[in-house]
Amino acid sequence: MEQQMITSTLEYLPGRTIKTHLGIVQGSTVRAKHLGRDIAAGLKNIVGGELKGYSELLSEAREEAFQRMIRQAEAKGANAVLNVRFTTSSVTQGASEILAYGSAVVAE
């Protein structure tokens, strides 16, 4: 039976002991805007409302960055990633990076 990676925004796991700290792990992706989404976003700026195309784009990007972080933690032999955080930055006009990072650990 495959054990699933534990992830938490906490710095510890209640009821568990951290045996080994394996270092920082991270995963990132860079996404660019899509012309069709830009046109729809321009219209929404006029009338107001959620920019669903961008919400979907960012949701997909966060999930991809998160999964890349998990794979890096697994490669180090971790069974948990603690203190998980997300950040974003503009790489160039129209493209942004989403970064997921945390501390890879072995917990009992």
N, C-alpha and C positions, 0 to 999 in steps of 0.2 A: 504494500500500500504506500503510495507516494505521499510524503509529508508536505503540506502546504507552507509556504513562507509566511511568517507572521510579520505584519507591518503595523507600526504604531507611531503616533505623533508624540507619545510619551518618551521620556529618557530612560525608562525602566519598564519591566513587565511585572505587574502585580502577581505575587505568588510564584514567581520564577526567579531563578538565579542566573545572572550573566556569567558564563564561564570564560569566554574569550571575546575580546574586541578585535575585529578583523580590519578595522579602518573604515574610511569613508567610501561609500559607493554612490554612483550617480548614473543617471540616464538622461539623455536630452534628445530633442528633435528641433529642427528649424522648419517652420512652415511659412509659406508665402500666401498672400491674399489671392483670391480668384476673381477674375473680371466680373463674372456674373454676380458674385457676392458683393462686389464693390458697387455695382449698379443698384442692387436691392438695398444695400446699406445707405446709399445716397438718398434713395426715396424715403427710407425710414427716418433719416435725419430731418426730413421736411415734416413728416406727419407724426413722428415719435413712435416708440415701441421697441420691443426686443429685436436685436439683430441676430435672428436665429441661425443664419448661415455662419456667422462668426462664433456664436455659442457652440455650435456643432464642431467647427474647426478646432476651437480651443479644447473642447472636451476630448476629441480624438487625439490631439497632441499631448494632453496631460496623461492619457492612458498609455500612449506609446512610450513617453519618457518614463513613466512608472514601471512598465514592464521591462524596459532596458535596465533600470536600476535593479530590479529583482534578479534579472539574469546575471548581472555583475556580482550580486551578493551570493547567488548560488554557486558561481564559479569560484568564489573565495571559500566556500564551504559553510556559509552562514545558514542559520535556520530562522533568522529574524533580522529585520531592519528597523531600528529605533530612531526617534527624533526626525521622522520623515517630514520634509519640507518641499515646497514648490516655489519656483521663482520664474520670472520671465524677463526678457530683455529684447530690445530692438536690435537686430543685426544690421539691417539696411532698410531703406524705405520700402515698406510693404512686406517685410519678412521679420518674424520674431522667433526667438528661441524659448522653448519651455524646458526647464531643468527640474528634475526630481532628484533629491539627495537625502542621505541619512547615514546612520552608523550600522555597519554590518556586524552582527554578533552571533555567538553560539549561546543559546539559552537552554537551561534545563528546567 
